[in-house]
Amino acid sequence: MSRFRFFTASTFFAIWAWCLPLITTAQELPSPGIGLLLQSAEVDEIREKVKVEPWSSMLSGIRKRADELVNHWPNDKPLMDQRLESILDLTIEFDAVTKDAATREMAKRLAEQMQTRMTSAAFVYLLTGEKKYAEVAWDVFTTAARANRWGWFTWSGAAMPQIHAGMYARNSAFTVDFIWDALSEQQRRQARDIIAEKVVEPYFRLVLHTPAMGLHHLRSKNQGNNVFAGALIGCLVLGDEYPDAKRWLTSYLQTYHWLLTHDIGWAGQGLEAGMPGYWSVSMQNLYTAAVCLNNVRGIDLRRHPGIEQATYYPIMHESTVPPVGMFQSPIDPGYQGIAGVISGKPIELPGSASGSPWWYDFAYRNPKSAASYFINQSMVKVNEKKQFEFSSHDAHQSGHAEIITLLWTRPEVYQPEVRKPLELFKTTDRMSMIRSGYGMGHTYMYVNGDIFLSSLGEILGTSSGMSWHYKWHGYQAAESGVLTERESLAPSMKVTSSWDGEKLAIIHTAAAKSNIQYYKPSGHDELPEHYTRKDRDIMYVKDEPGRDYFIFVDHVAHEDARFHGWQWQTWNSVHGDEDGNTATYETITDKMVRLKRPNADLAFQFLVPDEVEVELESAPGQPKVAYTYDHNLLTMRAMAGQYETTNETAAVISPKHWSGTGKLVYPSESEAGLPDVAYYLQGKSALVRKQGESLNQFKVRQTLKAGHRYRMKVRYQKSDLAVYENLAWKIPLTLLDAEGRVVAQCNEVYNVPDSLSLRDTRSLTKTTDWMETEYVHFSVPPGQDVQEIRGGLLAAEYSHPPNHIHEDSVLQIGELTIEPLGKLTQTKQQTFVTLLNPLKKDGEVIHAEVKRIGDASVIKIPRGEFEADWLVVDAAQPITFQWGTVAAELAWFRITDDENIEQIYMRKAAYLALDGQEIFKNSGPLDLALIMNSVGQISQVRASVDGATELTMFGKTYPLGNGVQIADNRLRFQSDPTVATIEHNSQVSQQQLQAGLAPILQQQLAERDESLEKNLAREARVTASGSRSIRFSPYLTIDNKTSEFPADGKLNYLQRPIETASLGGYGPDKHPLISDEMATFPFYVAPTYWLLPYQQTGWIEYEWKVDQAVSEVRVLNTANAGLNDFATMKYRIELRDENDQVLATKNRQFGKVFDRPFQAAFKYPQHFGKYSATFAGMLEPGVAVPFGDGWQITEFESTQARKVRIYVDSYWGLGGGLNEVQIYP
């Protein structure tokens, strides 16, 4: 999808010859007209820069494309006859109307010149002043303007600007900017008219405020960020005086801030994965827009927290092993190169990562940032000729990627001795990085609900699935976590608190709304409601790799009793039946397992509960990049409790029970290890005709006991049967009782995990010997015993070429065995405490000791002859053990070799006494760390407070404010300004954001304060017919806060997510904007506006204790902070007396009608003539768009009124609302 560009030194014939025009005086050379990518004062610097390598080579490539345009356009231009006006779209592959091959070829040629060469020609003109380049660029631009529209895509229910529209937009804007000096005033007006018609207005009218697919597909993520950024940059070309430009830009800016804040998310976690890939596409487009916005308007969002924190995205995903590719061979233990970078939702194996040109500019402006570290890993170096080499990918910047690379690469970004990041622990509300260091051999854990772990040169934990092709994503069978009976899905987890200190780091996570971007399973958002409690603490005790360890503390609770299992996934390469990079789990004791990988091991000790039963399974694991369903994951699961004994015997289902399109065969008895009989199927027609339809089946009478657990496997062999991007085959089971009623059955969806199915564990392996699948474990629901088992055989109807099931494909099925395990204890609450210890191959396992005191567990973890760590879990009431008395959900003590307490950490701590002396007690739980000196006295205290509390230490009470508080040995508490927080962006970041937004904020303040009269609304009692929720209170309309930007620069990362319409609206049918499964976005900007409940009209009223003279009402609409799904359209203002009699009324309406884009959409109405019912009342001609107006002033004859009521009579999208109301006498 993306390609790399390597700019290196090379010899060019007569390079100075074509550079000669640069020697003329600066006054004779052109300057940019708008200043989008570079301003006039910077051009001479660029002209000097391109005289040396590698920039001379970069310019040579740009000029080569410019010369191709100069040479080819005289032949192309005559082809652009009247047919050009007839095409539906310049991107002809999106044009289903134009059938004539010659016309399509003409459009394709024009689009290619505009997309790949036009801007290069304009740039060469800017640097050299050679007018032939400006003339040809202008001619291409104006010729393209004759086409109906640029880069739209027509679905059956919507026609809207898409990816190519963004590319055309940027290329057009940059071209006009670069050739501005060559244009007459009339041509400049023409240029702005073209960009308004083709770029700015269509996106504003059809996409910028459209919910459902308009938001999720065409504003959000890589495609949306692409086309949005192009339209915003085009809007900057129009200037202040162009009709409606202010209205358009106002709305574009509000949406832009929404995207930077909530679409990128915290540290880039909201975007799709891929470096190179979709992540880079989003970041590049949004950053390019930031540069242009700063250059043209002085609004500097280049260090917006969304962008600045996104530079940590590759750092947080940087493993401590190499890029591993297909990972069929073990990691070279001697490797000392660049570390591989994972993707995190779902986890992908470490691969090579690189960025696009925006990284260079950010690193140059922020030389001590994470960006400097990242680009010096793989994006910049000095070659043997002592010349700079820059490598980056274009990230869908076709036509100008080389230009921005030339502009943004500078010698200063090369820092061969750049320091590694200081952060060894970093967390957002969703993803966490925990590490001992950077580089090979260090310990690194990544947490985003699921887990990745590398240490000692080995990958010890991963789940590995491509983000947009891994349909098992979100299912517990494919992730590391806690399996719960009757819960097939794994909830997304949110970090609710964190701690990082010298000795340990810890995160606390809890089940939360889904943060899956692709293939989110149905019902995933509702998973938190399935539990009364589901949370996990992960504690990392720091030391050198091999001596460090992790503690996982999991709490799960339900209203009814269930069984639970603690689960871990690791890589186990099985493709092609090769065994060079496999994994095994070795049982050491009943509660201890050692994972063995080629370079290092991982020991698990299950400290709580008292007994576990270990199960082993497998799951699909996809290398990077390969959409294979070979079961390259080996699953270990520790089930809480112990099986009750059973007298059942194994059930064996013979191949003879099968019937259908296969036949029985009897393998040669002369070959050892072959089955006596097999069910033989050959050809696709025998295996699958329609996906989900079984052509083969069996039915057997067999008793399985209610509430009992079983494991099953099947023997099979296949020849020339390989499937890509799908499971090759699976055997689904249905369990029935004595009356023939279904007790349990496999999920009908083919390509998702289900415990009642056996499946091909080598889907992409063409031919196998006779082998057995790994066990699959399942439980019979409580209630009725099973008396009959029915099975089918499903196979892949679809496979990505070149692999597929064909007529020579053979599958043979042997015996299917079901083994009884017994009955597990079910509980309403379950706690797991698990010790994970990365080990060298010859490393010794830590043997922890566990003691139960009431409901609490006290654990000793030896670290030397006398040195030890002690862990106390679930001490809801004070319990006394060897080192003191504690009441805390989790407490950790470090004891030194001389048997002194060195450090204590407690989470949700309520009480501590040492040596019989009460150290502290607290009315509400807080997180607390105590650091001791060599004689056991407290030298430092750190307390993390959620809200505010009072802490009593040594009998004295200390009030503690919200956040992290620190104190010295005299217990003088103060806020810790240096600590990283998951609550909000840092103070420095807040100041930078506020300064960057200053031009917007100052303008909004001036507009707010236009009237010098007293605002009567601020003294009124405010009521409303309803509110969407308390955080959108009607009182926010008189809070004097009229900006929907964060005026103080503060982003609140703990605010609840916001719901909006889900993805849909592509087809002609109505997609509901309000449904049971709403989409969610993070929501970090504190609301300053009132919203009505979903899809309701209503009113808001301002009432005084005595009558007031009212002559003017000023009203400011809302955009829901740029989400653009709520706004008022038509409204009326009533002045009322104390008896609610109407004294005066006026009807008003926000917005303006923009119907020109519908002409482009409906050019051929028989092909597309109406937007779907999803967008009724929005995407219809004649409807005013209620965004970007600013204040509306309604004047009345001065009237003595007791109340002012404003009715919202119609609304946009999901509902109505208002930002602010001012009432003047």
ZITA-V550403 format. One line per field, one symbol per residue. phi: phi as a letter, one per 30 degrees, with the letter a starting at -180 (. if undefined). A space follows every 50 residues. Layout:
# ZITA-V550403
phi: ???
This chain:
# ZITA-V550403
phi: .cbcbccbdacbdhdddddeedddddddcdbddcidcbcedcdddddded dbdddddddddddedddddedcdeddedddddddddddbddddccccdcd dddddedddddddddbbeddddddeedcidddddddddddeddddddeab idbcddcabbebeddddedddddddeddceddcddddddddddddddccd dddedcbebddhddddcccchdddddddddddddddddidcdeiddedde dddddddededcdeidhiddcddkbdkdeddddddddedddddddccicc cdceeeddddddedddcddbbdechdhccddddcdbcdddcdccaddcdd bdbbccddeddddddbdcdddddddddbcbacdddicdbcbacdhicejb dddddddccbedddbdceddeddcbabcdbbbcbadlcjdjddbbcbbid bbbbahibdcaabhbddcbcdddjcddcbdlcdbeibdccddccdcaaab bdcabbbcbbebedcddbhddeidddeeddbdaabbcbcccdadejcdac ccccbbbbdbdbcbbcbbcbdbdbeihdbdbcbbccdcbdbbbcdcceca bbccbcdbddbbccbbbbadbcdccadcceddccccbcddjbdddbcdcd cccdedddbkdcbdbbeeddcdidddbbccbbidddcabbejcdcbabbb dacbddiccbbbabcabbbhbbbciaddaacdcbcbddcidddaadeddd cbdadcbcbddbdcddbbddbcdddccbbdddkcddbbbcbbbcbddcbd ecdadbdcdbbcccdccccdckccdcbdbbccbbccbdbdecdcddcdcb bcbidcccbccdbadbdaccbcbicdcebcbeclcbbadabbcccddcic dcabbbchcbaabbhicdcabbdbebcbbcccddcicdcabbbcccjaac ccbhiccbdbddjccbbcdchcdadcdcddbcdaddeddddddddddeed ddddddddcddcddddddccdcbbdlbeaddcdddddbdicccccddcic ccdcddeccadddljdcdddcddcadcddbbdbccddbbcbddehbdlbb bbbcdbdbdbbbbcbcdcbhijdicbadccbbcccbcdciddcabbcbbd jbdbceeddddcebdddabadddeceibcbeiddcdbididccccbdebd bcbbccccdabciclclbdabbbbd
